[in-house]
Amino acid sequence: MRLARFLAHAGVASRRASEQIVAEGRVEVDGTPVTDPARDVGPGSRVTVDGHAVEAEPREVWLVNKPAGVVSTAREPGRRRAVTDLVDSPARLYPVGRLDADSTGLLLLTNDGELANRLTHPRYGVPKTYRARLRRPPAERDLRRLAQGVRLEDGPTSPARVHRCGEREIELTLREGRNRQVRRMAEAVGNEVTALRRVGLGSLELGGLEEGAARRLTDEEVAALWEDARPDES
C-alpha cells in the first residue's frame, strides 16, 4: 500500500493532506525519513509521524444530522461546536466535505481517507441532494435555469435535478460541490436561500435521524457508497 494511502486509512488525515505531511518530511518508515507519498509500505512496516507510531485503525463511517451553528471541522479553535463532538467514537474522524455553519443535515465523518476522497472529488460526481427554503416563491423559468445551469463568478454550474416541494421550497441534486453553491445559485436567479438542509449523498439518505444525532453506517451502506463513487466507464 502506498504511504499516503496508509496514513489516510490510519485516520491521520485525508489522502491529500497525508501527501503533504509526507512531503514535509514528517514521516519515517522503519526509522528512515521518507518524502515520497508513493512509497510502498507493508504490514510489517513501522511508520511514525512526528515521532509518533501510526497503526491502522478499524475504518468507521458515521452519518450525522448536523444542526445549525455546528461547524464542519474536526477541531474548532473558537467557541462554536465541531461536528466531531456529535459522534461517540475513539477513532480519529474527520468530515467528508463541508456544510457551512448555517446549513443543516447529512454530513459523513470517517477515518477512511480513500472513501472520503472518492465521495468529494469532482471526477466521481457523487450526487448530493439539498432541500432549500427560498425567500420568495420561485418562478418556473427560474427552476428551469437552475436545472440547466447558471453562471457564477467561478464559472457556469453543471445541469442539476430540480423540483418544487412547496410554495417556497425546492429540492436540488448536484454532482459538484462548490463553496456555498446552492445559496449562490439561488442568488443568480434573483432569490435567496433562508434555510438549507442536505438530505442525500449518493444512495444514502438522511431519513428520520434526529437533528444533532449520529449513527454508524452498516457494512452494506458503506459498500453502496463505494459503488456510488465508482468512476464512470462510459
ZISUL-V243481 format. One record per pair of residues at least 12 apart in sequence whose ideal C-beta (glycine too) atoms are under 10 Angstrom apart, sorted by sequence separation. I is the first residue (numbers start at 1). J is the second residue. D is the distance in Angstrom with one decimal. If there is no record, write none. Layout:
i;j;d
I;J;D
I;J;D
This chain:
i;j;d
4;16;8.2
6;18;8.2
7;19;8.6
22;34;6.4
23;35;5.8
27;39;8.9
29;41;5.9
69;81;7.1
70;82;7.1
71;83;6.7
72;84;9.5
83;95;5.8
95;107;5.9
96;108;4.0
108;120;9.7
145;157;10.0
147;159;6.4
148;160;8.4
160;172;5.4
161;173;4.1
162;174;9.6
170;182;9.4
2;15;9.1
4;17;9.0
5;18;7.7
22;35;6.2
23;36;8.5
29;42;9.8
34;47;8.8
41;54;9.9
43;56;9.1
70;83;5.4
71;84;9.8
82;95;9.0
95;108;7.2
96;109;7.0
146;159;9.5
147;160;5.6
160;173;6.2
161;174;8.3
172;185;7.6
180;193;9.1
183;196;6.8
204;217;7.6
4;18;4.3
5;19;9.5
7;21;6.7
22;36;7.0
23;37;6.7
27;41;9.9
30;44;8.9
67;81;8.6
70;84;9.7
71;85;9.9
94;108;9.9
95;109;5.7
96;110;5.9
132;146;9.8
146;160;6.2
147;161;6.9
148;162;9.3
160;174;5.2
161;175;9.3
172;186;9.3
182;196;5.9
197;211;9.4
3;18;7.8
4;19;4.5
7;22;7.3
12;27;9.1
22;37;4.3
30;45;6.1
31;46;7.2
33;48;9.8
70;85;7.9
83;98;9.4
93;108;9.4
94;109;6.7
95;110;8.5
146;161;9.7
147;162;4.4
159;174;9.4
160;175;7.8
2;18;9.6
3;19;8.8
4;20;9.0
21;37;8.5
22;38;9.1
29;45;5.6
30;46;5.3
67;83;9.2
70;86;7.1
83;99;8.3
93;109;4.2
94;110;7.3
96;112;9.1
146;162;4.8
147;163;8.8
158;174;7.5
159;175;8.6
160;176;8.8
170;186;8.7
180;196;9.2
182;198;9.1
2;19;9.4
4;21;8.2
19;36;9.7
20;37;8.5
22;39;7.8
29;46;7.1
30;47;8.3
31;48;8.4
66;83;5.6
93;110;6.2
94;111;7.4
96;113;9.9
145;162;9.2
157;174;7.7
158;175;6.1
204;221;6.3
3;21;9.7
4;22;5.9
19;37;4.2
28;46;8.1
29;47;5.6
30;48;9.5
74;92;7.9
91;109;8.9
93;111;5.5
144;162;8.2
157;175;9.9
158;176;5.5
203;221;8.0
204;222;9.5
3;22;5.9
4;23;9.4
18;37;6.9
19;38;8.9
28;47;7.3
29;48;8.2
64;83;5.9
67;86;8.4
74;93;7.0
75;94;9.3
91;110;8.6
92;111;5.5
93;112;9.7
94;113;8.5
96;115;7.7
97;116;8.1
143;162;5.3
157;176;6.9
202;221;9.9
2;22;9.8
7;27;7.3
27;47;6.8
28;48;4.9
64;84;8.9
66;86;7.5
74;94;4.5
81;101;9.9
89;109;8.2
91;111;4.8
96;116;4.6
142;162;9.3
143;163;7.6
203;223;10.0
204;224;7.2
6;27;9.7
16;37;9.6
27;48;7.0
28;49;8.2
62;83;9.7
65;86;8.5
73;94;8.2
74;95;6.9
80;101;6.7
86;107;9.2
91;112;9.9
95;116;8.4
96;117;9.1
143;164;6.5
157;178;7.7
160;181;9.5
170;191;9.5
203;224;4.6
204;225;6.4
15;37;8.6
26;48;9.0
27;49;5.5
28;50;9.5
62;84;9.4
64;86;5.3
72;94;9.6
73;95;6.9
87;109;5.6
89;111;8.8
94;116;7.4
96;118;9.5
97;119;7.1
98;120;9.1
106;128;8.4
160;182;9.3
202;224;7.3
203;225;7.0
4;27;9.2
6;29;9.4
26;49;5.7
27;50;8.5
28;51;8.0
64;87;6.5
72;95;4.7
86;109;8.3
96;119;5.3
97;120;4.8
106;129;8.5
155;178;8.9
162;185;9.4
168;191;9.2
170;193;9.5
202;225;5.6
3;27;6.8
26;50;5.3
62;86;8.7
63;87;9.6
71;95;9.2
72;96;9.3
83;107;6.0
96;120;6.2
105;129;9.5
106;130;9.3
138;162;9.1
140;164;8.5
146;170;7.8
154;178;6.5
157;181;7.0
172;196;9.7
201;225;7.8
202;226;9.5
203;227;7.5
204;228;8.0
26;51;9.0
28;53;9.9
62;87;5.1
72;97;7.6
73;98;8.2
76;101;9.9
83;108;9.9
84;109;6.3
95;120;9.7
105;130;7.6
147;172;8.6
154;179;8.5
157;182;9.9
160;185;8.0
169;194;10.0
202;227;8.3
203;228;5.4
3;29;6.9
24;50;9.9
28;54;10.0
62;88;9.4
72;98;4.2
83;109;6.8
105;131;7.8
138;164;7.3
146;172;6.7
147;173;9.9
152;178;7.4
168;194;8.1
169;195;8.7
171;197;10.0
173;199;9.7
202;228;3.2
22;49;8.9
27;54;8.4
60;87;8.7
62;89;6.9
71;98;8.8
72;99;5.2
103;130;8.3
104;131;9.5
137;164;8.8
143;170;6.8
154;181;9.4
157;184;8.7
168;195;9.7
173;200;7.3
201;228;8.0
202;229;7.1
21;49;6.4
71;99;9.0
72;100;7.6
73;101;9.9
142;170;9.3
146;174;9.9
152;180;9.9
157;185;6.2
169;197;10.0
171;199;7.6
21;50;8.7
60;89;6.0
62;91;9.0
64;93;9.7
66;95;9.0
70;99;8.8
71;100;8.6
72;101;7.9
97;126;9.6
103;132;9.6
137;166;8.9
138;167;9.3
143;172;9.6
152;181;7.7
171;200;9.1
7;37;8.4
60;90;9.6
71;101;5.3
96;126;9.9
130;160;9.8
132;162;9.7
137;167;5.0
138;168;7.7
154;184;8.9
3;34;6.4
6;37;9.7
18;49;9.0
60;91;4.9
62;93;6.7
64;95;8.5
68;99;9.6
70;101;7.0
72;103;8.8
97;128;8.0
99;130;9.6
129;160;10.0
136;167;9.6
137;168;5.3
138;169;9.5
153;184;8.1
157;188;8.4
3;35;9.8
4;36;9.2
5;37;8.5
59;91;8.3
60;92;9.7
61;93;9.0
68;100;9.6
69;101;6.0
129;161;8.2
133;165;9.3
134;166;9.8
136;168;6.9
137;169;9.4
138;170;6.3
152;184;5.4
156;188;9.8
3;36;7.3
4;37;3.7
5;38;9.2
6;39;9.3
57;90;8.5
58;91;7.3
60;93;6.7
62;95;10.0
66;99;5.6
68;101;7.1
69;102;7.8
70;103;9.9
125;158;8.6
127;160;9.3
132;165;9.1
133;166;8.2
134;167;9.2
135;168;7.5
137;170;9.8
152;185;7.3
2;36;9.2
3;37;5.5
4;38;7.3
6;40;9.2
7;41;9.3
57;91;5.7
62;96;9.7
67;101;9.9
68;102;5.7
70;104;8.6
127;161;8.0
131;165;6.6
133;167;9.8
134;168;4.9
150;184;8.6
2;37;6.7
3;38;7.1
4;39;8.7
5;40;10.0
6;41;5.2
12;47;9.3
57;92;7.3
61;96;8.2
64;99;9.7
66;101;9.2
68;103;7.3
69;104;9.3
72;107;6.2
74;109;8.4
131;166;9.5
133;168;5.7
134;169;7.2
150;185;5.6
152;187;8.9
153;188;9.6
2;38;5.2
3;39;4.5
5;41;9.0
6;42;9.5
13;49;9.1
67;103;10.0
68;104;5.4
122;158;9.5
132;168;9.1
133;169;5.1
134;170;6.7
146;182;9.3
149;185;9.0
150;186;9.3
152;188;6.3
2;39;7.0
3;40;7.5
4;41;9.9
10;47;7.9
12;49;6.0
66;103;7.5
67;104;5.9
68;105;9.9
70;107;9.0
72;109;9.5
132;169;6.9
133;170;8.4
150;187;9.3
151;188;6.8
1;39;10.0
2;40;6.3
3;41;5.4
66;104;5.7
67;105;9.3
131;169;6.4
132;170;5.5
150;188;4.1
1;40;6.9
2;41;7.6
6;45;8.0
10;49;9.0
65;104;7.3
66;105;6.3
131;170;7.6
132;171;7.7
146;185;5.8
149;188;9.8
150;189;6.4
1;41;6.0
7;47;7.5
12;52;9.6
65;105;6.3
66;106;7.8
130;170;8.8
131;171;5.4
132;172;6.5
145;185;8.9
146;186;7.9
1;42;7.7
6;47;6.6
64;105;9.1
65;106;6.9
66;107;4.7
130;171;7.0
131;172;8.3
1;43;8.9
3;45;8.8
7;49;7.1
12;54;6.1
64;106;7.7
65;107;8.0
129;171;6.4
130;172;5.2
146;188;8.3
11;54;8.8
63;106;6.7
64;107;4.9
66;109;9.9
129;172;7.1
130;173;7.8
142;185;10.0
145;188;7.8
146;189;6.3
1;45;9.2
3;47;7.3
10;54;5.0
11;55;9.7
63;107;7.9
64;108;7.4
128;172;8.8
129;173;4.5
130;174;7.4
142;186;8.8
145;189;5.4
9;54;9.9
10;55;6.5
11;56;8.4
12;57;9.9
62;107;9.0
63;108;6.2
64;109;6.1
128;173;7.0
129;174;8.0
144;189;9.7
145;190;9.9
146;191;9.5
10;56;4.9
11;57;5.4
62;108;6.8
63;109;8.3
127;173;5.1
128;174;5.5
142;188;9.4
143;189;8.5
7;54;6.6
9;56;5.7
10;57;6.1
11;58;9.5
61;108;6.1
62;109;4.5
127;174;6.9
128;175;7.8
142;189;4.2
6;54;7.8
9;57;8.3
11;59;8.3
61;109;7.5
62;110;7.0
126;174;10.0
127;175;5.4
128;176;8.7
138;186;8.3
141;189;8.5
142;190;7.4
7;56;9.6
10;59;9.7
11;60;8.7
60;109;8.0
61;110;4.5
62;111;9.7
125;174;9.4
126;175;7.3
127;176;9.8
128;177;6.5
142;191;6.8
6;56;7.1
9;59;6.8
60;110;6.4
61;111;8.5
125;175;4.1
132;182;5.6
136;186;9.9
139;189;8.4
59;110;7.1
60;111;5.8
61;112;6.6
124;175;9.0
125;176;7.6
126;177;8.8
130;181;9.1
131;182;9.7
132;183;8.2
135;186;8.3
138;189;7.1
139;190;9.3
59;111;6.1
60;112;7.7
125;177;9.7
130;182;5.3
134;186;6.2
138;190;9.2
139;191;9.3
58;111;8.3
59;112;4.4
122;175;8.2
128;181;9.4
130;183;9.9
132;185;8.9
138;191;6.0
57;111;6.2
58;112;9.9
59;113;9.6
61;115;6.9
122;176;6.1
128;182;9.3
132;186;6.6
136;190;8.4
137;191;9.0
1;56;9.3
56;111;9.6
59;114;9.3
61;116;9.1
122;177;7.4
134;189;9.5
135;190;9.7
136;191;5.8
59;115;7.7
121;177;9.3
122;178;9.5
135;191;5.9
136;192;7.8
120;177;6.4
134;191;4.9
135;192;4.1
61;119;9.7
119;177;9.5
134;192;6.6
135;193;7.8
136;194;9.8
132;191;9.2
133;192;9.8
134;193;6.3
135;194;5.6
132;192;9.8
133;193;7.0
134;194;6.7
13;74;9.4
132;193;5.0
133;194;5.1
134;195;9.0
132;194;8.4
133;195;4.2
134;196;10.0
130;193;9.1
132;195;7.3
133;196;7.6
131;195;8.2
132;196;5.2
133;197;8.6
131;196;7.5
132;197;7.9
130;196;6.0
131;197;4.8
130;197;6.7
131;198;8.0
129;197;9.8
130;198;5.3
131;199;5.5
129;198;7.0
130;199;6.8
131;200;9.5
128;198;6.3
129;199;5.3
130;200;8.3
128;199;9.2
129;200;3.5
128;200;6.9
129;201;7.6
127;200;7.3
128;201;5.5
129;202;9.4
127;201;7.6
128;202;8.2
126;201;6.7
127;202;6.3
129;204;9.9
131;206;9.5
126;202;4.9
127;203;9.2
129;205;8.2
17;94;8.9
103;180;8.8
126;203;9.4
129;206;9.1
102;180;9.6
124;202;9.4
126;204;9.8
13;92;8.8
98;177;8.4
100;179;8.3
103;182;8.4
11;91;5.9
12;92;7.2
14;94;6.8
97;177;6.0
100;180;6.1
103;183;8.5
11;92;3.8
13;94;7.4
14;95;9.8
98;179;8.2
102;183;8.9
10;92;8.2
11;93;7.3
12;94;9.8
14;96;9.0
98;180;9.7
100;182;10.0
119;201;7.0
11;94;8.0
100;183;8.1
119;202;7.2
118;202;9.9
119;204;9.7
103;193;8.9
102;193;9.1
104;195;7.8
105;196;7.9
106;197;8.2
107;198;7.1
102;194;9.7
103;195;8.4
104;196;7.3
105;197;3.9
106;198;4.5
102;195;8.4
103;196;4.4
104;197;4.7
105;198;3.8
106;199;6.2
108;201;6.8
102;196;7.3
103;197;6.9
104;198;7.6
105;199;5.8
106;200;6.6
107;201;8.7
108;202;9.9
18;113;6.5
103;198;6.9
104;199;9.7
105;200;9.0
106;201;5.7
14;110;9.6
17;113;8.1
100;196;8.2
105;201;9.6
108;204;7.9
15;112;9.8
16;113;8.3
99;196;8.2
13;111;9.8
14;112;9.8
15;113;4.3
99;197;9.0
106;204;7.2
11;110;8.6
12;111;8.8
14;113;4.8
15;114;6.2
99;198;6.1
106;205;7.7
107;206;9.5
126;225;8.1
11;111;3.4
13;113;6.9
14;114;9.2
15;115;9.9
16;116;9.6
106;206;4.4
10;111;7.6
11;112;8.2
12;113;8.1
15;116;7.7
16;117;7.1
97;198;9.3
105;206;5.7
106;207;9.2
127;228;7.9
8;110;9.9
9;111;7.7
11;113;7.9
14;116;5.6
15;117;5.0
104;206;9.5
126;228;5.3
8;111;8.4
9;112;6.4
10;113;8.6
13;116;9.9
14;117;6.4
15;118;9.7
106;209;8.3
125;228;9.5
126;229;5.4
8;112;7.3
9;113;6.3
16;120;9.9
97;201;8.4
105;209;9.4
124;228;8.1
125;229;8.9
126;230;9.7
8;113;2.3
9;114;6.8
16;121;9.4
96;201;8.1
109;214;7.6
124;229;4.6
7;113;7.4
8;114;6.0
9;115;9.4
14;120;8.7
15;121;9.8
105;211;8.6
119;225;6.6
123;229;9.4
124;230;7.5
125;231;9.2
6;113;9.5
8;115;9.2
104;211;6.7
107;214;9.3
109;216;9.6
110;217;8.9
115;222;7.5
118;225;8.1
119;226;9.3
124;231;6.4
125;232;7.1
5;113;7.2
8;116;7.8
104;212;9.6
118;226;7.2
121;229;8.3
123;231;6.8
124;232;8.1
4;113;8.2
5;114;6.2
8;117;7.7
108;217;8.0
119;228;7.7
120;229;9.3
123;232;8.8
4;114;9.8
112;222;8.3
115;225;6.7
118;228;8.5
119;229;5.6
121;231;9.9
115;226;6.7
118;229;3.6
5;117;9.5
110;222;8.9
114;226;9.3
117;229;8.8
118;230;8.4
112;225;9.8
116;229;10.0
118;231;9.0
108;222;10.0
112;226;9.7
115;229;7.4
110;225;9.6
114;229;9.6
108;225;8.2
93;214;10.0
89;214;8.8
86;212;6.2
87;213;9.9
88;214;7.7
68;195;8.5
86;213;7.6
87;214;4.7
89;216;7.7
68;196;9.5
86;214;5.1
87;215;9.3
88;216;9.6
68;197;9.5
87;216;8.5
96;225;9.4
84;214;9.8
66;197;9.2
81;212;9.7
83;214;8.9
65;197;9.0
66;198;8.2
65;198;9.5
65;199;9.8
63;201;8.9
66;206;10.0
63;204;6.9
65;206;6.2
70;211;9.8
63;205;9.4
64;206;9.6
65;207;9.1
70;212;8.0
61;204;9.5
63;206;7.6
65;208;9.4
67;210;9.8
68;211;8.8
63;207;8.7
65;209;4.6
67;211;5.0
64;209;8.1
65;210;6.3
66;211;8.0
67;212;5.0
63;209;6.5
65;211;5.0
66;212;8.0
67;213;9.6
64;211;9.8
65;212;6.5
64;212;8.3
65;213;5.6
66;214;9.4
64;213;7.6
65;214;7.5
63;213;9.1
64;214;4.4
65;215;9.2
63;214;6.6
64;215;8.5
62;214;5.2
63;215;5.6
62;215;6.9
63;216;7.8
62;216;5.3
63;217;5.9
61;216;7.1
62;217;6.8
60;216;6.2
61;217;4.5
60;217;8.3
61;218;9.4
61;219;9.7
63;221;8.2
61;221;7.6
61;222;5.2
60;222;9.2
59;222;8.1
61;225;7.3
